[in-house]
Amino acid sequence: MAHMLVHFWPGATEANYQAEIAAVHPPGGLPKGQTYHAAGPGEAGYLIVSVWESKDAEDRFVNDVLLPAQPVVGGFPHPVVSREAPIVNLFTAKAG
């Protein structure tokens, strides 16, 4: 079952986000098992939403890639606020 992960970093900036992505994502692509990634500035911080093929794929990325890379020089300065959930409904735009 697909799984959603939402991260919010209070006080973070676009520059912090770019440093993190450079450290943990493959160049020009998504990590294995990730099918969707959206990010942008929110109220006084930075918000990232990712969709994974499964909870196992998300866990492998978090435990094997994301956490070992921390702290990233120039990356997010504050502890993250995380939420995650299984996806029970996912709408996408139809082509054309």
N, CA, C and O atoms as a Tinker XYZ file with bonds, in Angstrom:
   384  protein
     1  N      0.841000   -1.177000    0.000000    73     2
     2  CA     0.000000    0.000000    0.000000    64     1     3
     3  C      0.887000    1.241000    0.000000    63     2     4     5
     4  O      1.878000    1.303000    0.727000    81     3
     5  N      0.527000    2.227000   -0.817000    73     3     6
     6  CA     1.282000    3.479000   -0.865000    64     5     7
     7  C      1.252000    4.167000    0.499000    63     6     8     9
     8  O      0.324000    3.991000    1.289000    81     7
     9  N      2.295000    4.953000    0.745000    73     7    10
    10  CA     2.450000    5.603000    2.045000    64     9    11
    11  C      2.873000    7.055000    1.845000    63    10    12    13
    12  O      3.646000    7.363000    0.938000    81    11
    13  N      2.363000    7.944000    2.694000    73    11    14
    14  CA     2.648000    9.366000    2.616000    64    13    15
    15  C      3.475000    9.802000    3.822000    63    14    16    17
    16  O      3.225000    9.391000    4.955000    81    15
    17  N      4.470000   10.647000    3.544000    73    15    18
    18  CA     5.305000   11.222000    4.596000    64    17    19
    19  C      5.305000   12.730000    4.421000    63    18    20    21
    20  O      5.569000   13.234000    3.329000    81    19
    21  N      5.010000   13.449000    5.494000    73    19    22
    22  CA     4.995000   14.918000    5.492000    64    21    23
    23  C      6.004000   15.392000    6.528000    63    22    24    25
    24  O      5.961000   14.983000    7.688000    81    23
    25  N      6.909000   16.260000    6.093000    73    23    26
    26  CA     7.898000   16.862000    6.999000    64    25    27
    27  C      7.740000   18.370000    6.976000    63    26    28    29
    28  O      7.527000   18.966000    5.920000    81    27
    29  N      7.847000   18.985000    8.149000    73    27    30
    30  CA     7.862000   20.446000    8.244000    64    29    31
    31  C      9.033000   20.848000    9.126000    63    30    32    33
    32  O      9.187000   20.353000   10.243000    81    31
    33  N      9.861000   21.761000    8.603000    73    31    34
    34  CA    11.008000   22.274000    9.364000    64    33    35
    35  C     10.771000   23.742000    9.701000    63    34    36    37
    36  O     10.872000   24.594000    8.819000    81    35
    37  N     10.458000   24.055000   10.958000    73    35    38
    38  CA    10.298000   25.454000   11.361000    64    37    39
    39  C     11.602000   26.219000   11.116000    63    38    40    41
    40  O     12.688000   25.718000   11.410000    81    39
    41  N     11.489000   27.410000   10.587000    73    39    42
    42  CA    12.643000   28.282000   10.382000    64    41    43
    43  C     13.507000   27.939000    9.189000    63    42    44    45
    44  O     14.501000   28.623000    8.945000    81    43
    45  N     13.164000   26.896000    8.429000    73    43    46
    46  CA    13.997000   26.487000    7.295000    64    45    47
    47  C     13.725000   27.359000    6.070000    63    46    48    49
    48  O     12.684000   28.006000    5.961000    81    47
    49  N     14.699000   27.356000    5.150000    73    47    50
    50  CA    14.639000   28.176000    3.945000    64    49    51
    51  C     14.825000   27.317000    2.694000    63    50    52    53
    52  O     15.114000   26.124000    2.790000    81    51
    53  N     14.662000   27.921000    1.543000    73    51    54
    54  CA    14.920000   27.258000    0.258000    64    53    55
    55  C     16.366000   26.763000    0.185000    63    54    56    57
    56  O     16.621000   25.668000   -0.315000    81    55
    57  N     17.302000   27.558000    0.677000    73    55    58
    58  CA    18.710000   27.152000    0.664000    64    57    59
    59  C     18.925000   25.904000    1.524000    63    58    60    61
    60  O     19.674000   25.010000    1.128000    81    59
    61  N     18.288000   25.828000    2.680000    73    59    62
    62  CA    18.380000   24.633000    3.526000    64    61    63
    63  C     17.826000   23.417000    2.791000    63    62    64    65
    64  O     18.426000   22.342000    2.811000    81    63
    65  N     16.685000   23.594000    2.147000    73    63    66
    66  CA    16.055000   22.509000    1.389000    64    65    67
    67  C     16.978000   22.008000    0.282000    63    66    68    69
    68  O     17.169000   20.802000    0.129000    81    67
    69  N     17.548000   22.926000   -0.484000    73    67    70
    70  CA    18.422000   22.530000   -1.593000    64    69    71
    71  C     19.639000   21.763000   -1.093000    63    70    72    73
    72  O     20.075000   20.815000   -1.746000    81    71
    73  N     20.197000   22.151000    0.052000    73    71    74
    74  CA    21.338000   21.434000    0.625000    64    73    75
    75  C     20.938000   20.018000    1.023000    63    74    76    77
    76  O     21.686000   19.072000    0.779000    81    75
    77  N     19.780000   19.866000    1.626000    73    75    78
    78  CA    19.302000   18.539000    2.027000    64    77    79
    79  C     19.066000   17.645000    0.814000    63    78    80    81
    80  O     19.508000   16.497000    0.787000    81    79
    81  N     18.372000   18.174000   -0.184000    73    79    82
    82  CA    18.064000   17.380000   -1.384000    64    81    83
    83  C     19.350000   16.938000   -2.071000    63    82    84    85
    84  O     19.452000   15.794000   -2.514000    81    83
    85  N     20.327000   17.826000   -2.164000    73    83    86
    86  CA    21.604000   17.470000   -2.789000    64    85    87
    87  C     22.289000   16.322000   -2.046000    63    86    88    89
    88  O     23.000000   15.521000   -2.653000    81    87
    89  N     22.074000   16.248000   -0.734000    73    87    90
    90  CA    22.734000   15.225000    0.081000    64    89    91
    91  C     22.002000   13.884000    0.080000    63    90    92    93
    92  O     22.639000   12.846000    0.260000    81    91
    93  N     20.687000   13.877000   -0.116000    73    91    94
    94  CA    19.945000   12.632000    0.084000    64    93    95
    95  C     19.172000   12.123000   -1.134000    63    94    96    97
    96  O     18.694000   10.989000   -1.116000    81    95
    97  N     19.037000   12.924000   -2.183000    73    95    98
    98  CA    18.354000   12.468000   -3.394000    64    97    99
    99  C     19.374000   12.204000   -4.486000    63    98   100   101
   100  O     20.392000   12.891000   -4.562000    81    99
   101  N     19.112000   11.214000   -5.336000    73    99   102
   102  CA    20.002000   11.020000   -6.480000    64   101   103
   103  C     19.883000   12.215000   -7.431000    63   102   104   105
   104  O     18.813000   12.817000   -7.513000    81   103
   105  N     20.942000   12.570000   -8.143000    73   103   106
   106  CA    20.888000   13.733000   -9.046000    64   105   107
   107  C     19.729000   13.628000  -10.050000    63   106   108   109
   108  O     19.613000   12.647000  -10.783000    81   107
   109  N     18.890000   14.643000  -10.063000    73   107   110
   110  CA    17.810000   14.729000  -11.034000    64   109   111
   111  C     16.696000   13.709000  -10.889000    63   110   112   113
   112  O     15.910000   13.528000  -11.818000    81   111
   113  N     16.608000   13.041000   -9.751000    73   111   114
   114  CA    15.573000   12.022000   -9.623000    64   113   115
   115  C     15.093000   11.822000   -8.210000    63   114   116   117
   116  O     15.434000   12.574000   -7.298000    81   115
   117  N     14.300000   10.799000   -8.052000    73   115   118
   118  CA    13.749000   10.447000   -6.747000    64   117   119
   119  C     14.469000    9.225000   -6.190000    63   118   120   121
   120  O     14.966000    8.396000   -6.953000    81   119
   121  N     14.528000    9.107000   -4.873000    73   119   122
   122  CA    15.082000    7.894000   -4.274000    64   121   123
   123  C     14.248000    6.676000   -4.669000    63   122   124   125
   124  O     13.071000    6.805000   -5.004000    81   123
   125  N     14.857000    5.509000   -4.629000    73   123   126
   126  CA    14.159000    4.268000   -4.950000    64   125   127
   127  C     12.932000    4.123000   -4.053000    63   126   128   129
   128  O     13.020000    4.250000   -2.832000    81   127
   129  N     11.801000    3.857000   -4.673000    73   127   130
   130  CA    10.564000    3.650000   -3.930000    64   129   131
   131  C      9.717000    4.896000   -3.755000    63   130   132   133
   132  O      8.560000    4.799000   -3.347000    81   131
   133  N     10.272000    6.077000   -4.056000    73   131   134
   134  CA     9.491000    7.314000   -3.932000    64   133   135
   135  C      8.846000    7.604000   -5.282000    63   134   136   137
   136  O      9.514000    7.568000   -6.315000    81   135
   137  N      7.543000    7.892000   -5.272000    73   135   138
   138  CA     6.828000    8.145000   -6.519000    64   137   139
   139  C      6.423000    9.600000   -6.704000    63   138   140   141
   140  O      6.022000    9.998000   -7.797000    81   139
   141  N      6.526000   10.395000   -5.646000    73   139   142
   142  CA     6.071000   11.784000   -5.702000    64   141   143
   143  C      6.826000   12.584000   -4.646000    63   142   144   145
   144  O      7.073000   12.102000   -3.540000    81   143
   145  N      7.186000   13.815000   -5.006000    73   143   146
   146  CA     7.873000   14.699000   -4.060000    64   145   147
   147  C      7.419000   16.122000   -4.360000    63   146   148   149
   148  O      7.518000   16.579000   -5.499000    81   147
   149  N      6.928000   16.812000   -3.358000    73   147   150
   150  CA     6.553000   18.220000   -3.485000    64   149   151
   151  C      7.097000   18.959000   -2.273000    63   150   152   153
   152  O      7.073000   18.439000   -1.157000    81   151
   153  N      7.587000   20.173000   -2.496000    73   151   154
   154  CA     8.164000   20.948000   -1.393000    64   153   155
   155  C      7.968000   22.432000   -1.647000    63   154   156   157
   156  O      7.886000   22.881000   -2.790000    81   155
   157  N      7.896000   23.181000   -0.555000    73   155   158
   158  CA     7.790000   24.621000   -0.687000    64   157   159
   159  C      7.761000   25.293000    0.671000    63   158   160   161
   160  O      7.589000   24.654000    1.709000    81   159
   161  N      7.938000   26.625000    0.626000    73   159   162
   162  CA     7.924000   27.371000    1.881000    64   161   163
   163  C      6.511000   27.409000    2.459000    63   162   164   165
   164  O      5.527000   27.579000    1.740000    81   163
   165  N      6.445000   27.246000    3.770000    73   163   166
   166  CA     5.171000   27.335000    4.474000    64   165   167
   167  C      5.263000   28.456000    5.490000    63   166   168   169
   168  O      6.180000   29.276000    5.444000    81   167
   169  N      4.321000   28.487000    6.396000    73   167   170
   170  CA     4.341000   29.515000    7.433000    64   169   171
   171  C      5.565000   29.326000    8.310000    63   170   172   173
   172  O      5.626000   28.396000    9.114000    81   171
   173  N      6.540000   30.213000    8.150000    73   171   174
   174  CA     7.743000   30.229000    8.986000    64   173   175
   175  C      8.531000   28.928000    8.936000    63   174   176   177
   176  O      9.056000   28.476000    9.954000    81   175
   177  N      8.614000   28.322000    7.745000    73   175   178
   178  CA     9.391000   27.098000    7.615000    64   177   179
   179  C      9.254000   26.487000    6.239000    63   178   180   181
   180  O      8.812000   27.148000    5.300000    81   179
   181  N      9.635000   25.220000    6.117000    73   179   182
   182  CA     9.619000   24.525000    4.838000    64   181   183
   183  C      8.875000   23.210000    4.968000    63   182   184   185
   184  O      9.063000   22.475000    5.938000    81   183
   185  N      8.025000   22.911000    3.983000    73   183   186
   186  CA     7.160000   21.742000    4.010000    64   185   187
   187  C      7.507000   20.808000    2.846000    63   186   188   189
   188  O      7.685000   21.259000    1.715000    81   187
   189  N      7.603000   19.513000    3.127000    73   187   190
   190  CA     7.860000   18.503000    2.103000    64   189   191
   191  C      6.811000   17.403000    2.244000    63   190   192   193
   192  O      6.536000   16.923000    3.344000    81   191
   193  N      6.235000   17.016000    1.110000    73   191   194
   194  CA     5.301000   15.901000    1.059000    64   193   195
   195  C      5.868000   14.882000    0.083000    63   194   196   197
   196  O      6.188000   15.222000   -1.057000    81   195
   197  N      5.992000   13.642000    0.522000    73   195   198
   198  CA     6.467000   12.596000   -0.375000    64   197   199
   199  C      5.512000   11.407000   -0.325000    63   198   200   201
   200  O      4.890000   11.124000    0.699000    81   199
   201  N      5.418000   10.724000   -1.460000    73   199   202
   202  CA     4.607000    9.515000   -1.565000    64   201   203
   203  C      5.547000    8.376000   -1.918000    63   202   204   205
   204  O      6.408000    8.496000   -2.789000    81   203
   205  N      5.357000    7.277000   -1.222000    73   203   206
   206  CA     6.214000    6.105000   -1.361000    64   205   207
   207  C      5.399000    4.916000   -1.828000    63   206   208   209
   208  O      4.199000    4.840000   -1.565000    81   207
   209  N      6.047000    3.980000   -2.522000    73   207   210
   210  CA     5.371000    2.764000   -2.969000    64   209   211
   211  C      4.815000    1.974000   -1.793000    63   210   212   213
   212  O      3.790000    1.303000   -1.914000    81   211
   213  N      5.500000    2.059000   -0.650000    73   211   214
   214  CA     5.080000    1.309000    0.542000    64   213   215
   215  C      5.723000    1.926000    1.780000    63   214   216   217
   216  O      6.646000    2.734000    1.677000    81   215
   217  N      5.231000    1.542000    2.931000    73   215   218
   218  CA     5.834000    1.963000    4.196000    64   217   219
   219  C      7.262000    1.429000    4.289000    63   218   220   221
   220  O      8.146000    2.120000    4.796000    81   219
   221  N      7.497000    0.214000    3.809000    73   219   222
   222  CA     8.846000   -0.361000    3.826000    64   221   223
   223  C      9.818000    0.479000    3.000000    63   222   224   225
   224  O     10.953000    0.698000    3.424000    81   223
   225  N      9.390000    0.954000    1.822000    73   223   226
   226  CA    10.256000    1.784000    0.981000    64   225   227
   227  C     10.590000    3.092000    1.697000    63   226   228   229
   228  O     11.733000    3.548000    1.671000    81   227
   229  N      9.588000    3.687000    2.333000    73   227   230
   230  CA     9.821000    4.922000    3.104000    64   229   231
   231  C     10.806000    4.664000    4.245000    63   230   232   233
   232  O     11.753000    5.427000    4.435000    81   231
   233  N     10.581000    3.597000    4.996000    73   231   234
   234  CA    11.459000    3.269000    6.125000    64   233   235
   235  C     12.901000    3.041000    5.678000    63   234   236   237
   236  O     13.836000    3.492000    6.340000    81   235
   237  N     13.083000    2.340000    4.551000    73   235   238
   238  CA    14.447000    2.108000    4.047000    64   237   239
   239  C     15.138000    3.431000    3.736000    63   238   240   241
   240  O     16.306000    3.612000    4.083000    81   239
   241  N     14.431000    4.362000    3.083000    73   239   242
   242  CA    15.025000    5.662000    2.773000    64   241   243
   243  C     15.365000    6.423000    4.054000    63   242   244   245
   244  O     16.480000    6.921000    4.206000    81   243
   245  N     14.417000    6.509000    4.960000    73   243   246
   246  CA    14.638000    7.266000    6.200000    64   245   247
   247  C     15.805000    6.679000    6.993000    63   246   248   249
   248  O     16.686000    7.415000    7.436000    81   247
   249  N     15.814000    5.365000    7.171000    73   247   250
   250  CA    16.827000    4.723000    8.018000    64   249   251
   251  C     18.182000    4.529000    7.342000    63   250   252   253
   252  O     19.217000    4.603000    8.005000    81   251
   253  N     18.188000    4.282000    6.034000    73   251   254
   254  CA    19.432000    3.969000    5.336000    64   253   255
   255  C     20.074000    5.166000    4.642000    63   254   256   257
   256  O     21.275000    5.154000    4.370000    81   255
   257  N     19.276000    6.208000    4.351000    73   255   258
   258  CA    19.801000    7.356000    3.593000    64   257   259
   259  C     19.650000    8.666000    4.376000    63   258   260   261
   260  O     20.637000    9.349000    4.650000    81   259
   261  N     18.424000    9.004000    4.728000    73   259   262
   262  CA    18.151000   10.319000    5.329000    64   261   263
   263  C     18.826000   10.501000    6.691000    63   262   264   265
   264  O     19.587000   11.450000    6.882000    81   263
   265  N     18.557000    9.613000    7.622000    73   263   266
   266  CA    19.121000    9.779000    8.967000    64   265   267
   267  C     20.649000    9.692000    8.992000    63   266   268   269
   268  O     21.276000   10.505000    9.671000    81   267
   269  N     21.283000    8.742000    8.282000    73   267   270
   270  CA    22.743000    8.696000    8.300000    64   269   271
   271  C     23.402000    9.949000    7.700000    63   270   272   273
   272  O     24.551000   10.253000    8.021000    81   271
   273  N     22.690000   10.669000    6.840000    73   271   274
   274  CA    23.258000   11.867000    6.208000    64   273   275
   275  C     23.213000   13.094000    7.118000    63   274   276   277
   276  O     23.832000   14.114000    6.813000    81   275
   277  N     22.492000   13.004000    8.221000    73   275   278
   278  CA    22.313000   14.165000    9.110000    64   277   279
   279  C     23.471000   14.318000   10.084000    63   278   280   281
   280  O     24.038000   13.314000   10.514000    81   279
   281  N     23.834000   15.528000   10.442000    73   279   282
   282  CA    23.329000   16.779000    9.889000    64   281   283
   283  C     24.002000   17.092000    8.555000    63   282   284   285
   284  O     25.174000   16.777000    8.349000    81   283
   285  N     23.256000   17.706000    7.668000    73   283   286
   286  CA    23.763000   18.142000    6.369000    64   285   287
   287  C     24.281000   19.561000    6.515000    63   286   288   289
   288  O     23.574000   20.423000    7.036000    81   287
   289  N     25.498000   19.820000    6.067000    73   287   290
   290  CA    26.051000   21.176000    6.107000    64   289   291
   291  C     25.152000   22.093000    5.287000    63   290   292   293
   292  O     24.926000   21.845000    4.102000    81   291
   293  N     24.645000   23.137000    5.904000    73   291   294
   294  CA    23.739000   24.068000    5.238000    64   293   295
   295  C     22.307000   23.581000    5.184000    63   294   296   297
   296  O     21.445000   24.256000    4.621000    81   295
   297  N     22.038000   22.417000    5.761000    73   295   298
   298  CA    20.700000   21.827000    5.718000    64   297   299
   299  C     19.767000   22.410000    6.747000    63   298   300   301
   300  O     20.005000   23.489000    7.289000    81   299
   301  N     18.708000   21.688000    7.006000    73   299   302
   302  CA    17.668000   22.171000    7.909000    64   301   303
   303  C     18.207000   22.393000    9.317000    63   302   304   305
   304  O     18.865000   21.521000    9.885000    81   303
   305  N     17.918000   23.591000    9.886000    73   303   306
   306  CA    18.520000   23.979000   11.160000    64   305   307
   307  C     17.790000   23.518000   12.411000    63   306   308   309
   308  O     18.359000   23.572000   13.502000    81   307
   309  N     16.571000   23.075000   12.290000    73   307   310
   310  CA    15.770000   22.768000   13.477000    64   309   311
   311  C     15.217000   21.354000   13.388000    63   310   312   313
   312  O     15.166000   20.776000   12.303000    81   311
   313  N     14.807000   20.796000   14.510000    73   311   314
   314  CA    14.180000   19.474000   14.462000    64   313   315
   315  C     12.933000   19.481000   13.573000    63   314   316   317
   316  O     12.233000   20.490000   13.476000    81   315
   317  N     12.672000   18.368000   12.942000    73   315   318
   318  CA    11.549000   18.236000   12.022000    64   317   319
   319  C     10.271000   17.862000   12.768000    63   318   320   321
   320  O     10.304000   17.201000   13.806000    81   319
   321  N      9.159000   18.298000   12.216000    73   319   322
   322  CA     7.842000   17.849000   12.645000    64   321   323
   323  C      7.376000   16.887000   11.557000    63   322   324   325
   324  O      7.225000   17.288000   10.403000    81   323
   325  N      7.147000   15.628000   11.908000    73   323   326
   326  CA     6.799000   14.604000   10.919000    64   325   327
   327  C      5.405000   14.048000   11.144000    63   326   328   329
   328  O      4.932000   13.919000   12.273000    81   327
   329  N      4.767000   13.725000   10.030000    73   327   330
   330  CA     3.500000   13.005000   10.051000    64   329   331
   331  C      3.557000   12.014000    8.898000    63   330   332   333
   332  O      4.141000   12.303000    7.854000    81   331
   333  N      2.946000   10.837000    9.086000    73   331   334
   334  CA     2.895000    9.860000    8.015000    64   333   335
   335  C      1.601000    9.087000    8.105000    63   334   336   337
   336  O      0.982000    9.000000    9.165000    81   335
   337  N      1.191000    8.515000    6.953000    73   335   338
   338  CA    -0.064000    7.769000    6.928000    64   337   339
   339  C     -0.111000    6.882000    5.698000    63   338   340   341
   340  O      0.485000    7.205000    4.670000    81   339
   341  N     -0.822000    5.759000    5.801000    73   339   342
   342  CA    -1.078000    4.989000    4.593000    64   341   343
   343  C     -2.005000    5.796000    3.690000    63   342   344   345
   344  O     -2.857000    6.541000    4.176000    81   343
   345  N     -1.842000    5.651000    2.397000    73   343   346
   346  CA    -2.691000    6.383000    1.457000    64   345   347
   347  C     -3.893000    5.511000    1.106000    63   346   348   349
   348  O     -3.745000    4.404000    0.587000    81   347
   349  N     -5.077000    6.027000    1.396000    73   347   350
   350  CA    -6.296000    5.290000    1.082000    64   349   351
   351  C     -6.968000    5.851000   -0.169000    63   350   352   353
   352  O     -7.871000    5.225000   -0.723000    81   351
   353  N     -6.527000    7.035000   -0.616000    73   351   354
   354  CA    -7.080000    7.630000   -1.822000    64   353   355
   355  C     -6.039000    8.568000   -2.411000    63   354   356   357
   356  O     -5.509000    9.428000   -1.707000    81   355
   357  N     -5.744000    8.411000   -3.687000    73   355   358
   358  CA    -4.765000    9.257000   -4.360000    64   357   359
   359  C     -5.316000    9.640000   -5.726000    63   358   360   361
   360  O     -5.500000    8.781000   -6.588000    81   359
   361  N     -5.577000   10.920000   -5.923000    73   359   362
   362  CA    -6.044000   11.417000   -7.206000    64   361   363
   363  C     -4.870000   12.014000   -7.964000    63   362   364   365
   364  O     -4.002000   12.648000   -7.364000    81   363
   365  N     -4.837000   11.819000   -9.260000    73   363   366
   366  CA    -3.837000   12.453000  -10.110000    64   365   367
   367  C     -4.557000   13.075000  -11.300000    63   366   368   369
   368  O     -5.655000   12.656000  -11.666000    81   367
   369  N     -3.927000   14.073000  -11.894000    73   367   370
   370  CA    -4.507000   14.715000  -13.071000    64   369   371
   371  C     -4.433000   13.758000  -14.250000    63   370   372   373
   372  O     -3.458000   13.022000  -14.401000    81   371
   373  N     -5.454000   13.772000  -15.073000    73   371   374
   374  CA    -5.455000   12.946000  -16.276000    64   373   375
   375  C     -4.758000   13.706000  -17.397000    63   374   376   377
   376  O     -4.950000   14.911000  -17.556000    81   375
   377  N     -3.954000   12.996000  -18.169000    73   375   378
   378  CA    -3.261000   13.600000  -19.305000    64   377   379
   379  C     -4.278000   14.001000  -20.363000    63   378   380   381
   380  O     -5.282000   13.322000  -20.577000    81   379
   381  N     -3.988000   15.141000  -21.028000    73   379   382
   382  CA    -4.811000   15.555000  -22.158000    64   381   383
   383  C     -5.894000   16.424000  -21.742000    63   382   384
   384  O     -6.686000   16.866000  -22.574000    81   383
